[in-house]
Amino acid sequence: MKHCVVIGGGVVGLTTAWALAERGMQVTLVERAGAVGTGASRANGGQLSYRYVSPLADEGVPLKAIRWLLDPDGPLRFKPEFDSHQWSWMFAFLRACRRQVNRRSTARLLELGAHSQASFVALCRSAALAAEDIELRSPGKLVVYRKAGEFERIAAKLRSVANGGPEQALSHDECVALEPALSSTEATLAGGIFTQGEAVADCYRLCVLLADRLQRHGNLRGFVQADALGFVSGKGGAAVALKTSEGEIAADEFIVAAGLQSRALMLGTGLSLPLYPLKGYSLTAPIGAGHQPPVVSVTDFEKKIVYARIGSELRVAAMVDMVGEDTSIDPHRIASLQRAVRATFPLAADYDRAEPWAGLRPATPTGAPILGAAKTMKNLWLNVGHGALGFTFSFGCADIVAELVAGRASPLQLDGLQLA
């Protein structure tokens, strides 16, 4: 029976550990924090957006980025650093800002999203996770547009697609009829795109419960709280052990799913992963008896803000700060988020009691995760670079990587999802 070491205790690492254990492999999970789900999984947007997967890199984004940077409340912040990796990532991102590249990446990510949706259902069944356990709802997703030109461009693209799809273009009045909480917004919406079946859930709660299920799984060797420091190389170019702050852990296979920390770990093997931290913020506000929160999941396209009711709380998540590995909470960004949510959904929750959060999303320039063999060592595998869609993609990516580790073919074509 193979023994696998999974490095990372966020939603990606936990789902990977579960997928391996369910395939009959023994698993040790290594996490540097004292608890699971404390990084980017802690208070993210909570959205399972299986079809809203288009990467940030797209035609026209560089010009939009200039406007965003000039707007005090814009979704983007950039702090130049004397760091060659920051600049090489930026140049790779700019090269990916082409329509053809975006279409190719979006097509691959749509396939991954559909596979992840099916894998999520399978995981909930095998781990005995009920919808109420993780505040799972499937109210659909409404992307609202403020600018008529932008909305018409997207709506026209929908109309041109043969056989259509689950997306529907809605007028302002139809958006309000679908989501009455929008009737209080200060903005006049040009329209919206509604996608049925998109879901929301509590990512952190899922992490905690999945860790509990793993503790009781017969194939778990244990959780190890330690810093992963590198790999011990054996004969034939394979890793024989993981070096940690608590000693070495020998195993047959090693899976790196440590988010942003994966890059530093892999540098020791001679591999520079194209990961950069995109810092995001969120507010989690309690919903009281007199509040009128949105029922559907709402995304403000121009402001890049997502709104999701998760149980008795409203989660508001937004922003891309390219400021390096800085996890501090910028009060100016939180104030900006407060202004936006109070203007859009003024009656939705108690914003005076909102809990702020900031996290680092490990992103690749193209927006596609990196899956499969690391190539620097025979038995080293990667499940990294999910960006803002880590929750959405975690289930499908875990299934793919577990199949590869088991010696079987990936259920999806991996072009565009592997190291070049």
Backbone torsions as a table, in degrees:
resi	resn	phi	psi	omega
1	MET	NA	125.8	179.9
2	LYS	-64.9	143.9	171.5
3	HIS	-109.8	122.6	-177.7
4	CYS	-114.0	137.9	172.0
5	VAL	-106.4	121.4	176.2
6	VAL	-103.6	128.0	-178.1
7	ILE	-105.9	111.8	-180.0
8	GLY	127.0	125.1	-177.9
9	GLY	-112.0	28.6	170.7
10	GLY	-89.9	-169.1	-175.8
11	VAL	-63.4	-32.2	179.9
12	VAL	-70.1	-46.8	179.4
13	GLY	-66.0	-40.4	-178.7
14	LEU	-67.1	-43.4	178.7
15	THR	-66.7	-34.8	176.9
16	THR	-65.7	-45.3	178.4
17	ALA	-59.5	-42.2	179.6
18	TRP	-64.8	-44.0	-179.4
19	ALA	-61.8	-38.7	178.4
20	LEU	-68.5	-44.8	-179.8
21	ALA	-62.5	-38.9	179.3
22	GLU	-67.4	-20.3	177.6
23	ARG	-92.2	11.2	174.4
24	GLY	89.3	10.4	178.8
25	MET	-96.2	146.4	175.4
26	GLN	-79.5	140.9	-171.8
27	VAL	-131.1	135.2	166.6
28	THR	-118.0	128.9	179.6
29	LEU	-108.2	128.9	-179.1
30	VAL	-111.7	125.6	179.0
31	GLU	-138.0	131.9	-175.5
32	ARG	-76.1	-27.9	179.9
33	ALA	-79.3	165.0	-179.6
34	GLY	-76.4	-8.0	-179.6
35	ALA	-148.0	161.4	-180.0
36	VAL	-82.4	158.5	172.8
37	GLY	67.1	27.0	-175.7
38	THR	-95.0	-5.5	179.9
39	GLY	-94.2	-125.7	-177.8
40	ALA	-65.9	-13.9	179.2
41	SER	-82.3	-10.2	-167.3
42	ARG	-68.5	-53.0	-175.7
43	ALA	-142.1	47.1	179.2
44	ASN	-74.4	-173.2	-174.5
45	GLY	-65.7	-15.7	175.9
46	GLY	73.0	11.8	-174.9
47	GLN	-98.5	135.9	172.2
48	LEU	-104.2	85.0	-172.6
49	SER	-99.4	84.6	-173.9
50	TYR	-72.6	-22.6	-179.1
51	ARG	-112.5	-17.8	178.7
52	TYR	-92.5	74.8	-168.6
53	VAL	-122.6	6.0	-176.9
54	SER	-58.7	128.2	-178.0
55	PRO	-63.6	157.3	176.5
56	LEU	-62.1	-37.4	-179.5
57	ALA	-69.7	114.6	-178.6
58	ASP	-157.9	164.5	177.3
59	GLU	-58.5	132.1	178.5
60	GLY	91.4	-14.6	-177.9
61	VAL	-65.3	-39.6	178.6
62	PRO	-56.0	-40.9	177.9
63	LEU	-69.2	-39.6	176.2
64	LYS	-61.7	-37.9	-178.2
65	ALA	-60.5	-36.6	178.2
66	ILE	-62.9	-43.8	178.1
67	ARG	-64.8	-40.8	179.4
68	TRP	-61.4	-40.6	-177.7
69	LEU	-68.3	-27.9	-179.9
70	LEU	-84.0	-11.0	-179.0
71	ASP	-94.0	119.2	-179.6
72	PRO	-56.7	-29.4	178.4
73	ASP	-104.9	18.0	-178.4
74	GLY	-69.9	161.5	-175.8
75	PRO	-76.8	-8.0	-174.1
76	LEU	-120.7	137.0	169.6
77	ARG	-130.7	143.4	-179.5
78	PHE	-138.4	124.6	176.2
79	LYS	-117.3	108.2	-180.0
80	PRO	-61.5	140.8	179.1
81	GLU	-128.5	157.7	173.8
82	PHE	-83.2	66.0	-174.3
83	ASP	-137.9	111.4	-177.0
84	SER	-62.3	-30.2	-179.6
85	HIS	-66.5	-39.2	177.8
86	GLN	-59.2	-44.8	-175.7
87	TRP	-73.6	-37.2	178.0
88	SER	-66.8	-36.1	176.9
89	TRP	-64.9	-42.8	179.9
90	MET	-61.5	-43.8	179.8
91	PHE	-64.8	-39.5	177.6
92	ALA	-65.2	-37.5	177.3
93	PHE	-63.1	-45.1	179.8
94	LEU	-63.0	-37.1	177.3
95	ARG	-65.6	-28.5	-179.9
96	ALA	-81.7	-8.3	-177.9
97	CYS	-82.4	60.7	177.7
98	ARG	-131.0	145.7	-176.0
99	ARG	-58.2	-43.4	-177.1
100	GLN	-63.9	-42.6	179.7
101	VAL	-65.5	-42.5	-179.8
102	ASN	-62.7	-43.1	-179.5
103	ARG	-63.6	-41.3	-179.7
104	ARG	-66.1	-43.5	179.4
105	SER	-66.6	-41.4	-179.7
106	THR	-62.8	-41.2	179.2
107	ALA	-61.7	-43.5	178.8
108	ARG	-66.0	-39.9	-178.4
109	LEU	-71.9	-29.6	174.2
110	LEU	-63.9	-40.3	176.4
111	GLU	-63.9	-43.3	179.2
112	LEU	-65.0	-38.9	178.6
113	GLY	-62.2	-44.0	178.8
114	ALA	-63.7	-41.3	178.7
115	HIS	-66.4	-37.2	179.9
116	SER	-67.8	-36.4	177.9
117	GLN	-61.3	-45.3	178.2
118	ALA	-66.8	-37.4	179.7
119	SER	-68.5	-33.3	177.0
120	PHE	-63.7	-44.5	178.0
121	VAL	-60.4	-43.7	-179.9
122	ALA	-64.6	-41.0	179.1
123	LEU	-64.4	-45.3	179.6
124	CYS	-59.4	-36.7	179.3
125	ARG	-69.1	-48.5	-175.8
126	SER	-70.2	-31.7	-179.9
127	ALA	-93.2	2.8	-180.0
128	ALA	54.5	50.6	177.2
129	LEU	-102.7	116.3	178.7
130	ALA	-86.9	158.5	-178.6
131	ALA	-55.7	-43.1	-177.7
132	GLU	-68.8	-21.4	179.0
133	ASP	-65.3	-34.6	-174.6
134	ILE	-119.7	17.2	179.5
135	GLU	56.0	40.4	-178.0
136	LEU	-78.7	129.3	172.0
137	ARG	-137.8	154.9	177.4
138	SER	-126.1	68.0	-175.5
139	PRO	-83.8	-5.9	-174.2
140	GLY	89.7	166.8	-176.7
141	LYS	-123.7	131.3	177.9
142	LEU	-115.3	116.5	175.7
143	VAL	-98.2	115.0	-176.7
144	VAL	-98.9	144.2	-177.7
145	TYR	-119.4	136.4	178.7
146	ARG	-93.9	-29.4	-176.4
147	LYS	-99.4	126.5	-176.0
148	ALA	-61.3	-40.0	-178.2
149	GLY	-62.5	-43.3	179.6
150	GLU	-64.8	-43.6	-179.6
151	PHE	-64.6	-42.9	-178.9
152	GLU	-64.1	-36.7	178.4
153	ARG	-61.8	-45.4	-179.6
154	ILE	-69.5	-42.9	-179.3
155	ALA	-62.7	-39.9	178.9
156	ALA	-65.0	-37.5	177.9
157	LYS	-63.6	-39.7	177.4
158	LEU	-63.1	-42.4	-178.2
159	ARG	-66.1	-24.8	-176.6
160	SER	-85.0	-11.0	-177.6
161	VAL	-78.5	123.6	178.8
162	ALA	-66.5	141.3	179.4
163	ASN	69.7	-2.3	176.0
164	GLY	64.1	-151.7	-178.1
165	GLY	-179.7	-169.8	-179.1
166	PRO	-75.4	-9.9	-178.5
167	GLU	-80.5	140.1	177.3
168	GLN	-128.3	134.9	175.0
169	ALA	-86.9	127.4	-176.1
170	LEU	-121.8	143.7	174.0
171	SER	-74.2	174.5	176.2
172	HIS	-55.2	-49.5	-177.8
173	ASP	-64.2	-36.2	179.1
174	GLU	-69.6	-34.0	176.0
175	CYS	-63.1	-44.5	-179.6
176	VAL	-67.8	-36.9	177.6
177	ALA	-65.2	-38.1	178.1
178	LEU	-70.7	-43.7	-178.6
179	GLU	-127.1	90.7	-176.9
180	PRO	-58.3	-23.5	179.5
181	ALA	-62.4	-20.5	178.7
182	LEU	-74.1	-11.6	-179.3
183	SER	-66.0	-18.5	-178.6
184	SER	-95.3	-2.1	-176.9
185	THR	-68.8	148.3	178.9
186	GLU	-75.8	-20.2	-174.5
187	ALA	-88.3	151.9	169.6
188	THR	-97.9	115.6	-174.8
189	LEU	-84.3	138.7	175.7
190	ALA	-73.6	-28.2	-179.6
191	GLY	159.3	-170.1	-178.8
192	GLY	-157.4	162.3	175.3
193	ILE	-116.1	119.5	-178.8
194	PHE	-106.5	132.1	177.9
195	THR	-119.3	117.8	178.8
196	GLN	-71.3	151.1	172.7
197	GLY	89.0	-15.7	178.2
198	GLU	-66.6	147.5	-168.5
199	ALA	-124.9	167.4	171.6
200	VAL	-133.9	151.5	178.0
201	ALA	-162.6	169.6	180.0
202	ASP	-91.3	102.5	-177.7
203	CYS	-61.9	-43.7	-179.0
204	TYR	-63.6	-43.2	179.0
205	ARG	-62.0	-39.5	176.9
206	LEU	-61.8	-42.0	178.4
207	CYS	-59.1	-46.7	-177.9
208	VAL	-63.2	-45.4	-178.1
209	LEU	-70.3	-37.0	178.9
210	LEU	-68.0	-36.2	175.1
211	ALA	-62.5	-39.4	177.2
212	ASP	-63.7	-42.8	178.6
213	ARG	-64.6	-38.1	178.0
214	LEU	-64.5	-38.8	179.1
215	GLN	-57.9	-30.5	-177.5
216	ARG	-99.1	3.1	-179.8
217	HIS	-80.7	136.2	-177.0
218	GLY	-64.9	-17.9	-178.1
219	ASN	-99.7	6.0	176.4
220	LEU	-88.3	124.6	174.5
221	ARG	-80.5	-32.0	177.7
222	GLY	155.0	165.3	171.4
223	PHE	-96.2	139.4	177.4
224	VAL	-125.3	119.7	174.5
225	GLN	-87.7	109.1	-176.7
226	ALA	-167.4	158.3	171.9
227	ASP	-82.1	130.5	174.3
228	ALA	-81.6	124.7	-171.4
229	LEU	-109.9	-19.8	-177.3
230	GLY	157.2	-172.5	-176.0
231	PHE	-123.1	147.2	173.7
232	VAL	-94.1	122.8	-176.6
233	SER	-91.2	138.6	177.2
234	GLY	-112.6	-161.8	-179.7
235	LYS	-70.7	146.4	175.7
236	GLY	77.9	11.5	176.7
237	GLY	78.3	21.6	177.7
238	ALA	-103.9	153.6	173.6
239	ALA	-82.3	139.9	178.3
240	VAL	-111.8	-17.6	-179.3
241	ALA	-160.8	155.4	171.7
242	LEU	-98.8	127.8	174.9
243	LYS	-84.9	127.7	179.0
244	THR	-131.6	170.0	176.9
245	SER	-67.4	-11.5	178.3
246	GLU	-109.1	13.2	-179.7
247	GLY	112.1	-178.5	-177.6
248	GLU	-89.7	144.6	177.1
249	ILE	-121.5	111.9	179.4
250	ALA	-80.5	145.6	179.3
251	ALA	-163.2	173.0	178.2
252	ASP	-91.7	-34.5	-178.3
253	GLU	-136.3	148.8	-178.3
254	PHE	-131.3	126.9	-177.8
255	ILE	-117.9	120.1	-178.8
256	VAL	-93.9	113.9	-179.9
257	ALA	-140.0	45.0	-171.4
258	ALA	-100.8	25.1	177.3
259	GLY	60.0	-136.3	-176.1
260	LEU	-62.9	-32.2	-178.8
261	GLN	-67.0	-13.9	179.8
262	SER	-61.3	-33.3	-177.1
263	ARG	-64.6	-48.2	-180.0
264	ALA	-62.8	-38.3	-179.5
265	LEU	-65.9	-41.3	-176.6
266	MET	-76.9	-22.1	176.4
267	LEU	-57.6	-32.3	179.1
268	GLY	-66.5	-16.9	177.6
269	THR	-98.8	1.2	-179.3
270	GLY	91.4	11.9	-178.3
271	LEU	-114.2	124.9	177.2
272	SER	-101.7	105.6	-179.2
273	LEU	-76.3	137.7	179.9
274	PRO	-80.1	62.3	-179.6
275	LEU	-111.3	138.6	175.2
276	TYR	-138.9	141.8	-178.8
277	PRO	-77.2	119.6	171.4
278	LEU	-100.5	105.5	-174.4
279	LYS	-76.4	129.1	177.8
280	GLY	-122.5	161.0	-179.7
281	TYR	-124.3	156.7	172.5
282	SER	-147.3	158.5	170.0
283	LEU	-121.6	137.7	174.6
284	THR	-120.9	109.3	-172.7
285	ALA	-112.8	135.3	178.7
286	PRO	-69.7	144.2	178.5
287	ILE	-105.2	122.4	179.9
288	GLY	-101.2	-179.8	-175.5
289	ALA	-61.9	-32.2	-176.2
290	GLY	-92.2	2.3	-176.3
291	HIS	-86.9	160.6	-178.8
292	GLN	-126.7	75.7	-177.9
293	PRO	-77.4	159.1	174.9
294	PRO	-68.4	145.2	176.6
295	VAL	-88.9	-45.3	178.7
296	VAL	-80.6	162.6	173.0
297	SER	-77.6	128.6	-175.1
298	VAL	-119.5	135.1	173.4
299	THR	-122.4	127.1	174.3
300	ASP	-87.9	106.8	-171.1
301	PHE	-61.1	-48.6	-176.3
302	GLU	-68.9	-40.4	-177.1
303	LYS	-87.8	-9.6	179.3
304	LYS	57.7	46.1	178.9
305	ILE	-118.1	135.8	176.9
306	VAL	-112.3	143.5	179.9
307	TYR	-126.1	129.3	179.9
308	ALA	-146.6	130.5	171.6
309	ARG	-81.4	121.2	178.0
310	ILE	-120.0	99.7	-176.0
311	GLY	64.8	-123.9	-178.4
312	SER	-98.7	22.0	-179.0
313	GLU	-132.8	152.9	173.3
314	LEU	-104.2	123.0	177.0
315	ARG	-99.6	126.8	178.7
316	VAL	-122.4	117.5	-175.3
317	ALA	-130.6	145.3	-174.8
318	ALA	-168.7	176.5	164.4
319	MET	80.1	148.4	174.5
320	VAL	-130.3	104.7	176.8
321	ASP	-105.8	118.0	177.2
322	MET	-97.9	82.3	-172.3
323	VAL	-128.0	22.7	-178.3
324	GLY	78.2	-161.1	-176.0
325	GLU	-86.5	60.8	-178.8
326	ASP	-110.1	111.2	-178.1
327	THR	-98.3	5.6	-178.9
328	SER	-67.4	154.1	179.8
329	ILE	-93.1	113.4	-179.9
330	ASP	-78.3	115.4	-177.5
331	PRO	-62.2	-28.0	178.3
332	HIS	-68.2	-37.6	179.0
333	ARG	-69.9	-38.9	178.1
334	ILE	-66.2	-40.6	177.7
335	ALA	-62.1	-39.1	177.8
336	SER	-63.7	-41.8	178.7
337	LEU	-65.6	-37.9	176.8
338	GLN	-62.0	-44.0	179.9
339	ARG	-62.1	-41.3	-177.3
340	ALA	-66.6	-44.0	-176.4
341	VAL	-72.1	-34.9	178.4
342	ARG	-68.4	-29.2	178.2
343	ALA	-79.4	-31.7	-175.1
344	THR	-88.8	-46.2	179.5
345	PHE	-130.5	70.8	-173.1
346	PRO	-64.1	-22.9	-175.0
347	LEU	-108.2	13.3	-169.1
348	ALA	-82.7	-28.9	-173.9
349	ALA	-164.5	176.2	178.7
350	ASP	-90.7	90.8	-175.5
351	TYR	-72.0	-19.7	176.9
352	ASP	-66.3	-21.5	-179.6
353	ARG	-108.9	15.8	-178.2
354	ALA	-68.7	138.6	179.1
355	GLU	-96.9	120.1	-179.3
356	PRO	-83.1	156.1	179.2
357	TRP	-153.6	151.6	173.3
358	ALA	-138.2	142.2	179.6
359	GLY	-147.5	160.9	-177.6
360	LEU	-105.6	120.0	-179.5
361	ARG	-97.6	118.2	-177.3
362	PRO	-77.2	109.2	-171.5
363	ALA	-117.1	148.3	170.4
364	THR	-95.0	161.3	-179.9
365	PRO	-60.4	-34.7	-177.7
366	THR	-86.3	-12.9	-177.3
367	GLY	87.0	-1.4	179.7
368	ALA	-96.7	138.8	177.5
369	PRO	-68.7	164.7	178.0
370	ILE	-109.7	119.8	-175.8
371	LEU	-125.7	150.8	171.3
372	GLY	102.7	-160.1	-173.6
373	ALA	-64.0	139.1	179.4
374	ALA	-79.4	-21.7	175.6
375	LYS	77.5	-23.4	179.0
376	THR	-80.8	-23.1	174.8
377	MET	-141.2	142.4	-171.8
378	LYS	-58.7	-38.5	-172.1
379	ASN	-111.2	32.2	-179.4
380	LEU	-114.5	128.7	-173.4
381	TRP	-125.3	152.8	-177.2
382	LEU	-119.8	140.3	170.9
383	ASN	-144.2	77.8	-168.0
384	VAL	-139.8	167.6	169.0
385	GLY	80.1	35.5	-175.2
386	HIS	-84.1	-9.1	178.2
387	GLY	58.7	-135.2	-177.9
388	ALA	-79.2	-3.0	-176.1
389	LEU	-110.8	26.1	-179.4
390	GLY	-59.9	-42.9	179.1
391	PHE	-64.2	-47.0	-178.5
392	THR	-61.2	-47.1	-172.5
393	PHE	-87.7	-13.1	-170.8
394	SER	-56.5	-40.7	-174.7
395	PHE	-68.8	-45.7	178.6
396	GLY	-68.5	-41.0	179.4
397	CYS	-64.8	-39.0	177.6
398	ALA	-61.9	-41.9	179.5
399	ASP	-63.6	-43.2	-179.2
400	ILE	-63.9	-49.8	-177.3
401	VAL	-64.9	-39.8	178.9
402	ALA	-62.7	-38.9	176.6
403	GLU	-63.6	-41.8	178.9
404	LEU	-64.4	-44.2	178.9
405	VAL	-62.0	-34.4	179.5
406	ALA	-75.4	-3.7	178.0
407	GLY	88.8	15.7	-180.0
408	ARG	-109.3	169.9	-179.5
409	ALA	-76.1	151.8	176.3
410	SER	-67.0	140.6	176.6
411	PRO	-68.9	-12.8	176.8
412	LEU	-125.5	154.0	169.7
413	GLN	-65.2	135.9	-173.7
414	LEU	-103.9	7.5	176.6
415	ASP	-62.6	132.2	-175.7
416	GLY	89.4	-7.1	-179.4
417	LEU	-121.8	11.7	179.0
418	GLN	-123.7	168.2	174.7
419	LEU	-63.3	138.8	179.8
420	ALA	-67.4	NA	NA
